[in-house]
Each structure stands twice: as C-alpha cells, then as structure tokens.
Amino acid sequence: MTVGILQTALEVGLIYSLVALSLFISFSILNVCDLSTDGCYTLGCAVGAMLTIAGHPVLAIFAAMLAGVCSGFVTAALQTRFGVQSILAGIIVNTGLYTINLAVMGFSSNVSIFGVPTVFSMFKSLSESDGWKSWHELVILSLIVGFVVICIWRFLGTRLGLSIRATGDSAPMVRASSINPAFTITVGLCCSNALTGLAGCLIGQYNKTCDINLGTGMVTVALASLIIGESMTGRRKMLVRIIGVVAGSCLYRIFISIALRLNVPTEAFKLVSALIVMVAIVAPRARDLIQFRQSKQRAMALHKASREGKK
C-alpha cells in the first residue's frame, strides 16, 4: 500500500461518502429505502459534466445538486401523494432517469471533460507549491465533505431536522403532533438526493469523464460504507454518527485498494462489496453473541461455585 494508492483511496472515499451520507438521511434517519441513488448519481455527473464543458465548473456543482433535488422530489411525490411504496418508487425513478441522463448527455453514452477547467484544476492553480499541488484534490474534497458534515449536523438539530428524525421513528406520532409527514419525507429525500447529485458531479470532474453506466451498483457501495460507519459508532451522538459514515466510506475504498493489490479480478469487486456488507452487518451481532455467551458462562461458573460452597 503506497502513499499514492492510499491518497487515491481517500479521495474517492470522500466522494463516495457524500452518497453514504445521502443514504444515512434516507435510510437511517427517514427509514425510507431509496433505490433511485444509481440514476441520481449519474444525473449529477451528467449535469455537472455538460456545464463544466460549457465553462462553468462551479455552477455545475449547484446545478447537479438542484437536479438531485428534483429527483428526490419526484421520488417523494410518488410515495406521499400517490401511495407508491418506497422501493417501487425508487425503481420507477431510477428507470426513468436512464433516458433523462442520456438526453442530458446529448444522447451519447460517454462524455469527456478533458481539456476544460474543473474545480480541482481551479483550486490547484491557487498555489505555486509542487507539494501542495500533489494533495490539492484531497484538500478540496476534505473541505467540501467537512462543510457538508457540519451542515447536516446543524440541520438535523433544527426544528425541521428533528421533525424529519421523528418521522423516521414514527410517522403516526409526527402526524398526531400536527406535523405533515409528507412534507418532512419530501424535504429529507430532496436533501438526500442533492448530496448524491453533488457526489456525481465531483466524480465526473475528478475522473474527467461521464458514463451512462457510472451509477451502476452505487447503492451497494454506499450501503457498505454506511453499515461500516454505523457499526463503528453505534447509537452515539449525531455528529459522531455522521463522521463515522465518512470514515466508513474511506475504509471501504481502502479495502477495495487492498483487494486490487491482492490481484483480485475486477469482475469480483461486486462480490467483494457484498462480502464487506455482510461482514459489517454480521460483526456487531456476532460480538453481542460472544459477549452473551461469555456472560452466561461466568454466571454458570458463579452459580456452580455458590452451590459447592453451600455443600
């Protein structure tokens, strides 16, 4: 594991952490299974790529987030207005986004961003130091993710944020408190998909390309990062949980980098991702079972010792 490989893993991990934070809001906070992540991720990349080519790399970020908001709004509307189940609503939106993404990309399956300025090249030009330039991508991604983490933490502590958290715990209780759960679900999914669109735009400018199949399997990657992060932090304070999700995403990319160094075939990466998710899910339960058996054995030993003492 060289420094360059670790640096790349952290950079991609920080971008993927935005998608993991998106699932953190929709899945962990709202308790909604949003399967539109794959299409929304590609949508953000497509919108960002086209505006970057037009010479507006910074505007591309906000446009990609706005596109994500639109995707989240449609998904929420299907659930709250028309009574479509969350899984089915996500599948419908994800399927429709394929054609929309093609249309955004000019009905081309691949768009190149080489030779045009990006937010990374603009940030790189701010310094003349060669040492700085080799780390500029990691620095700007850290700043962006750090800002997003603080915004999510502060937002979830507001009255609206607490209402969204309460909706995930019990929608009937929220409704009984004169709060419209349809509104909180819509706001939550819009914020969630905005982060997915942001991640798509950043990965497009990072790789300098956009492909129609870019988002395939992104739900699995984000879910793996989310579960790894939550298994490390557990039910602690909200800020710790949010930071844990970011750390889980970086750890996931490090695991993938290790798999690459072990010459694992590219075709097996989906299996590696599934195994990582399985281990992350099973590990806390296995730890609890081991602790329970140890406690049981100690209790049996104390009971046996007390009986022998009475004799």
Contacts in CASP RR format, 6 or more apart in sequence:
PFRMAT RR
TARGET T0000
AUTHOR 0000-0000-0000
METHOD contacts of the structure
MODEL  1
MTVGILQTALEVGLIYSLVALSLFISFSILNVCDLSTDGCYTLGCAVGAM
LTIAGHPVLAIFAAMLAGVCSGFVTAALQTRFGVQSILAGIIVNTGLYTI
NLAVMGFSSNVSIFGVPTVFSMFKSLSESDGWKSWHELVILSLIVGFVVI
CIWRFLGTRLGLSIRATGDSAPMVRASSINPAFTITVGLCCSNALTGLAG
CLIGQYNKTCDINLGTGMVTVALASLIIGESMTGRRKMLVRIIGVVAGSC
LYRIFISIALRLNVPTEAFKLVSALIVMVAIVAPRARDLIQFRQSKQRAM
ALHKASREGKK
1 257 0 8 1.000
1 258 0 8 1.000
1 261 0 8 1.000
5 257 0 8 1.000
5 260 0 8 1.000
5 261 0 8 1.000
6 254 0 8 1.000
6 257 0 8 1.000
7 135 0 8 1.000
7 138 0 8 1.000
8 257 0 8 1.000
9 250 0 8 1.000
9 253 0 8 1.000
9 254 0 8 1.000
9 256 0 8 1.000
9 257 0 8 1.000
10 138 0 8 1.000
10 250 0 8 1.000
10 253 0 8 1.000
10 254 0 8 1.000
11 137 0 8 1.000
11 138 0 8 1.000
11 141 0 8 1.000
11 206 0 8 1.000
12 203 0 8 1.000
12 206 0 8 1.000
12 253 0 8 1.000
13 225 0 8 1.000
13 249 0 8 1.000
13 250 0 8 1.000
13 252 0 8 1.000
13 253 0 8 1.000
14 138 0 8 1.000
14 141 0 8 1.000
14 142 0 8 1.000
14 144 0 8 1.000
14 145 0 8 1.000
14 246 0 8 1.000
14 249 0 8 1.000
14 250 0 8 1.000
15 141 0 8 1.000
15 199 0 8 1.000
15 200 0 8 1.000
15 202 0 8 1.000
15 203 0 8 1.000
15 206 0 8 1.000
16 199 0 8 1.000
16 221 0 8 1.000
16 222 0 8 1.000
16 225 0 8 1.000
16 249 0 8 1.000
16 252 0 8 1.000
16 253 0 8 1.000
17 145 0 8 1.000
17 225 0 8 1.000
17 245 0 8 1.000
17 246 0 8 1.000
17 248 0 8 1.000
17 249 0 8 1.000
17 250 0 8 1.000
18 145 0 8 1.000
18 148 0 8 1.000
18 195 0 8 1.000
18 196 0 8 1.000
18 198 0 8 1.000
18 199 0 8 1.000
18 202 0 8 1.000
19 37 0 8 1.000
19 41 0 8 1.000
19 195 0 8 1.000
19 196 0 8 1.000
19 199 0 8 1.000
19 218 0 8 1.000
19 221 0 8 1.000
19 222 0 8 1.000
19 225 0 8 1.000
19 249 0 8 1.000
20 222 0 8 1.000
20 225 0 8 1.000
20 226 0 8 1.000
20 245 0 8 1.000
20 246 0 8 1.000
20 248 0 8 1.000
20 249 0 8 1.000
21 148 0 8 1.000
21 149 0 8 1.000
21 152 0 8 1.000
21 195 0 8 1.000
21 242 0 8 1.000
21 245 0 8 1.000
21 246 0 8 1.000
22 37 0 8 1.000
22 192 0 8 1.000
22 193 0 8 1.000
22 195 0 8 1.000
22 196 0 8 1.000
22 199 0 8 1.000
22 222 0 8 1.000
23 34 0 8 1.000
23 37 0 8 1.000
23 192 0 8 1.000
23 219 0 8 1.000
23 222 0 8 1.000
23 223 0 8 1.000
23 226 0 8 1.000
24 226 0 8 1.000
24 241 0 8 1.000
24 242 0 8 1.000
24 245 0 8 1.000
25 152 0 8 1.000
25 164 0 8 1.000
25 188 0 8 1.000
25 191 0 8 1.000
25 192 0 8 1.000
25 195 0 8 1.000
26 32 0 8 1.000
26 33 0 8 1.000
26 34 0 8 1.000
26 188 0 8 1.000
26 189 0 8 1.000
26 192 0 8 1.000
27 33 0 8 1.000
27 34 0 8 1.000
27 223 0 8 1.000
27 226 0 8 1.000
28 226 0 8 1.000
28 230 0 8 1.000
28 241 0 8 1.000
29 156 0 8 1.000
29 164 0 8 1.000
29 165 0 8 1.000
29 168 0 8 1.000
29 188 0 8 1.000
30 164 0 8 1.000
30 167 0 8 1.000
30 168 0 8 1.000
30 184 0 8 1.000
30 185 0 8 1.000
30 188 0 8 1.000
30 189 0 8 1.000
30 192 0 8 1.000
31 168 0 8 1.000
31 169 0 8 1.000
32 79 0 8 1.000
32 86 0 8 1.000
32 168 0 8 1.000
32 185 0 8 1.000
32 189 0 8 1.000
33 86 0 8 1.000
33 87 0 8 1.000
34 72 0 8 1.000
34 75 0 8 1.000
34 86 0 8 1.000
34 90 0 8 1.000
34 189 0 8 1.000
34 192 0 8 1.000
34 193 0 8 1.000
35 87 0 8 1.000
35 90 0 8 1.000
35 91 0 8 1.000
35 94 0 8 1.000
35 219 0 8 1.000
36 71 0 8 1.000
36 72 0 8 1.000
36 75 0 8 1.000
36 89 0 8 1.000
36 90 0 8 1.000
36 91 0 8 1.000
36 93 0 8 1.000
36 94 0 8 1.000
36 97 0 8 1.000
36 193 0 8 1.000
37 94 0 8 1.000
37 193 0 8 1.000
37 196 0 8 1.000
37 218 0 8 1.000
37 219 0 8 1.000
37 222 0 8 1.000
38 94 0 8 1.000
38 215 0 8 1.000
38 216 0 8 1.000
38 217 0 8 1.000
38 218 0 8 1.000
38 219 0 8 1.000
39 71 0 8 1.000
39 93 0 8 1.000
39 94 0 8 1.000
39 97 0 8 1.000
39 98 0 8 1.000
39 101 0 8 1.000
39 215 0 8 1.000
39 218 0 8 1.000
40 67 0 8 1.000
40 68 0 8 1.000
40 71 0 8 1.000
40 72 0 8 1.000
40 93 0 8 1.000
40 94 0 8 1.000
40 97 0 8 1.000
40 193 0 8 1.000
40 196 0 8 1.000
40 197 0 8 1.000
41 196 0 8 1.000
41 197 0 8 1.000
41 199 0 8 1.000
41 200 0 8 1.000
41 203 0 8 1.000
41 214 0 8 1.000
41 215 0 8 1.000
41 218 0 8 1.000
42 97 0 8 1.000
42 101 0 8 1.000
42 200 0 8 1.000
42 210 0 8 1.000
42 211 0 8 1.000
42 212 0 8 1.000
42 213 0 8 1.000
42 214 0 8 1.000
42 215 0 8 1.000
43 64 0 8 1.000
43 67 0 8 1.000
43 68 0 8 1.000
43 71 0 8 1.000
43 97 0 8 1.000
43 100 0 8 1.000
43 101 0 8 1.000
43 104 0 8 1.000
43 197 0 8 1.000
44 64 0 8 1.000
44 67 0 8 1.000
44 68 0 8 1.000
44 196 0 8 1.000
44 197 0 8 1.000
44 198 0 8 1.000
44 199 0 8 1.000
44 200 0 8 1.000
44 201 0 8 1.000
45 64 0 8 1.000
45 197 0 8 1.000
45 200 0 8 1.000
45 201 0 8 1.000
45 203 0 8 1.000
45 204 0 8 1.000
45 210 0 8 1.000
45 214 0 8 1.000
45 215 0 8 1.000
46 101 0 8 1.000
46 104 0 8 1.000
46 105 0 8 1.000
46 111 0 8 1.000
46 210 0 8 1.000
47 60 0 8 1.000
47 63 0 8 1.000
47 64 0 8 1.000
47 67 0 8 1.000
47 104 0 8 1.000
47 197 0 8 1.000
47 201 0 8 1.000
48 60 0 8 1.000
48 61 0 8 1.000
48 63 0 8 1.000
48 64 0 8 1.000
48 200 0 8 1.000
48 201 0 8 1.000
48 204 0 8 1.000
48 205 0 8 1.000
48 210 0 8 1.000
49 60 0 8 1.000
49 105 0 8 1.000
49 111 0 8 1.000
49 113 0 8 1.000
49 201 0 8 1.000
49 204 0 8 1.000
49 205 0 8 1.000
49 209 0 8 1.000
49 210 0 8 1.000
50 60 0 8 1.000
50 104 0 8 1.000
50 105 0 8 1.000
50 111 0 8 1.000
51 57 0 8 1.000
51 59 0 8 1.000
51 60 0 8 1.000
51 63 0 8 1.000
52 60 0 8 1.000
52 113 0 8 1.000
52 116 0 8 1.000
52 117 0 8 1.000
52 118 0 8 1.000
52 205 0 8 1.000
53 111 0 8 1.000
53 113 0 8 1.000
53 116 0 8 1.000
55 116 0 8 1.000
55 117 0 8 1.000
57 116 0 8 1.000
57 117 0 8 1.000
57 118 0 8 1.000
57 119 0 8 1.000
57 122 0 8 1.000
57 205 0 8 1.000
58 119 0 8 1.000
58 122 0 8 1.000
60 201 0 8 1.000
60 205 0 8 1.000
61 119 0 8 1.000
61 198 0 8 1.000
61 201 0 8 1.000
61 202 0 8 1.000
63 201 0 8 1.000
64 197 0 8 1.000
64 198 0 8 1.000
64 200 0 8 1.000
64 201 0 8 1.000
65 194 0 8 1.000
65 195 0 8 1.000
65 197 0 8 1.000
65 198 0 8 1.000
65 201 0 8 1.000
66 194 0 8 1.000
67 197 0 8 1.000
68 190 0 8 1.000
68 193 0 8 1.000
68 194 0 8 1.000
68 196 0 8 1.000
68 197 0 8 1.000
69 190 0 8 1.000
69 191 0 8 1.000
69 193 0 8 1.000
69 194 0 8 1.000
71 93 0 8 1.000
71 97 0 8 1.000
71 193 0 8 1.000
71 196 0 8 1.000
72 93 0 8 1.000
72 186 0 8 1.000
72 189 0 8 1.000
72 190 0 8 1.000
72 192 0 8 1.000
72 193 0 8 1.000
73 186 0 8 1.000
73 189 0 8 1.000
73 190 0 8 1.000
74 93 0 8 1.000
75 89 0 8 1.000
75 90 0 8 1.000
75 93 0 8 1.000
75 189 0 8 1.000
75 193 0 8 1.000
76 182 0 8 1.000
76 185 0 8 1.000
76 186 0 8 1.000
76 188 0 8 1.000
76 189 0 8 1.000
76 190 0 8 1.000
77 186 0 8 1.000
78 84 0 8 1.000
78 88 0 8 1.000
78 89 0 8 1.000
78 90 0 8 1.000
78 92 0 8 1.000
78 93 0 8 1.000
79 85 0 8 1.000
79 86 0 8 1.000
79 89 0 8 1.000
79 185 0 8 1.000
80 181 0 8 1.000
80 182 0 8 1.000
80 185 0 8 1.000
80 186 0 8 1.000
81 182 0 8 1.000
84 92 0 8 1.000
98 212 0 8 1.000
101 212 0 8 1.000
102 108 0 8 1.000
102 109 0 8 1.000
102 212 0 8 1.000
105 111 0 8 1.000
105 210 0 8 1.000
105 212 0 8 1.000
109 211 0 8 1.000
109 212 0 8 1.000
109 213 0 8 1.000
110 209 0 8 1.000
110 210 0 8 1.000
110 211 0 8 1.000
110 212 0 8 1.000
111 209 0 8 1.000
111 210 0 8 1.000
112 208 0 8 1.000
112 209 0 8 1.000
113 204 0 8 1.000
113 205 0 8 1.000
113 208 0 8 1.000
113 209 0 8 1.000
113 210 0 8 1.000
114 208 0 8 1.000
114 209 0 8 1.000
115 208 0 8 1.000
118 205 0 8 1.000
118 206 0 8 1.000
118 208 0 8 1.000
119 140 0 8 1.000
119 202 0 8 1.000
119 205 0 8 1.000
120 136 0 8 1.000
120 137 0 8 1.000
120 140 0 8 1.000
120 205 0 8 1.000
120 206 0 8 1.000
123 136 0 8 1.000
123 139 0 8 1.000
123 140 0 8 1.000
124 133 0 8 1.000
124 136 0 8 1.000
124 137 0 8 1.000
127 133 0 8 1.000
127 136 0 8 1.000
132 139 0 8 1.000
137 206 0 8 1.000
141 202 0 8 1.000
144 198 0 8 1.000
144 202 0 8 1.000
145 246 0 8 1.000
146 246 0 8 1.000
148 195 0 8 1.000
148 198 0 8 1.000
149 239 0 8 1.000
149 242 0 8 1.000
149 243 0 8 1.000
149 246 0 8 1.000
152 242 0 8 1.000
153 238 0 8 1.000
153 239 0 8 1.000
153 242 0 8 1.000
155 161 0 8 1.000
155 191 0 8 1.000
156 162 0 8 1.000
156 164 0 8 1.000
156 165 0 8 1.000
156 238 0 8 1.000
157 238 0 8 1.000
160 184 0 8 1.000
160 187 0 8 1.000
161 184 0 8 1.000
163 174 0 8 1.000
163 179 0 8 1.000
163 184 0 8 1.000
164 184 0 8 1.000
164 187 0 8 1.000
164 188 0 8 1.000
166 173 0 8 1.000
166 174 0 8 1.000
166 177 0 8 1.000
166 179 0 8 1.000
166 184 0 8 1.000
167 174 0 8 1.000
167 179 0 8 1.000
167 181 0 8 1.000
167 184 0 8 1.000
167 185 0 8 1.000
171 181 0 8 1.000
174 181 0 8 1.000
174 184 0 8 1.000
175 181 0 8 1.000
200 214 0 8 1.000
203 214 0 8 1.000
204 210 0 8 1.000
204 214 0 8 1.000
217 270 0 8 1.000
220 270 0 8 1.000
220 273 0 8 1.000
220 274 0 8 1.000
220 277 0 8 1.000
221 252 0 8 1.000
221 273 0 8 1.000
222 249 0 8 1.000
223 277 0 8 1.000
224 252 0 8 1.000
224 273 0 8 1.000
224 276 0 8 1.000
224 277 0 8 1.000
224 280 0 8 1.000
225 245 0 8 1.000
225 248 0 8 1.000
225 249 0 8 1.000
225 251 0 8 1.000
225 252 0 8 1.000
226 245 0 8 1.000
226 248 0 8 1.000
227 277 0 8 1.000
227 280 0 8 1.000
227 281 0 8 1.000
228 248 0 8 1.000
228 249 0 8 1.000
228 251 0 8 1.000
228 252 0 8 1.000
228 276 0 8 1.000
228 280 0 8 1.000
229 244 0 8 1.000
229 245 0 8 1.000
229 247 0 8 1.000
229 248 0 8 1.000
229 249 0 8 1.000
229 251 0 8 1.000
229 280 0 8 1.000
230 241 0 8 1.000
230 244 0 8 1.000
230 245 0 8 1.000
231 280 0 8 1.000
231 281 0 8 1.000
231 283 0 8 1.000
231 284 0 8 1.000
232 244 0 8 1.000
232 247 0 8 1.000
232 248 0 8 1.000
233 240 0 8 1.000
233 241 0 8 1.000
233 243 0 8 1.000
233 244 0 8 1.000
234 241 0 8 1.000
234 284 0 8 1.000
235 241 0 8 1.000
252 276 0 8 1.000
255 272 0 8 1.000
255 276 0 8 1.000
256 269 0 8 1.000
256 272 0 8 1.000
256 273 0 8 1.000
259 269 0 8 1.000
259 272 0 8 1.000
264 272 0 8 1.000
END
